Amino acid sequence: MSFAFVYILVSHKNGAIYIGMTKDLPARLLDHQQKIDPKSYTARKSINRLVWFEDYVDINEAILREKRLKAWKRPWKIRLIEECNPNWQAICPVTGGFM
């Protein structure tokens, strides 16, 4: 059972990247897609495609992982995405499959 998720959203392949952490991935993705806060970075840059995520049982591990990923250089983030999703396809937050 997962209690937290670390995720990466993008605007498009090789576009803007956003890294976040949440307890409810489907709901959080919907927030991004609906641009709940129109002034937010993700809303302004149209970052709403889920391309990578990891699930965690321990929320503290998820928080630590999010902080580490945010500190990574962009090429490292791109490599992480492309290791499991070379075409940057949208991923279903429930099944983990490509949409």
Buried (B, 14 or more C-beta within 10 A) or exposed (E): EEEBBBBBBBBEBEEBBBBBBBEEBEEBBEBBBEBEEEEBEBBEBBBBBBBBBBBBEEEEBBBBBBEEBBEBEEEEBBEBBBEEBEEBEBBEBEEEEEE
